[in-house]
Amino acid sequence: KPPERDIKGYQGPHGVAKVFPTVAQSQITLETSTEAEELYRIFSATGQLIETGRIPAGEYRTQISTAHLGSGQYFLKLGQDSELLTFIILRN
């Protein structure tokens, strides 16, 4: 388990979501506590949509590859509309 300083977590309307590490090399781990299917999107710092994916219902831990991302800051958005959680990810 990563050190607490490398984890970003939020309490959302349907449960808790955590992302670690926040400074990624080749992948990040997204943990959710909801049993519902979740949608995630990764955006560049300029707002360009880089990737869209789904976390299947009942999956509580998902690995997301960051190997294809260049160095910089990215935003991982989890959920939709009023139930949106945003995480900042740095890629080395």
Secondary structure, DSSP 8 states (H G I E B T S, - for coil): ---GGG-EEEEETTEEEEEE-SEESSEEEEEE--SS-EEEEEEETT--EEEEEEE-TT--EEEEE-TTS-SEEEEEEES-GGG-EEEEEEE-
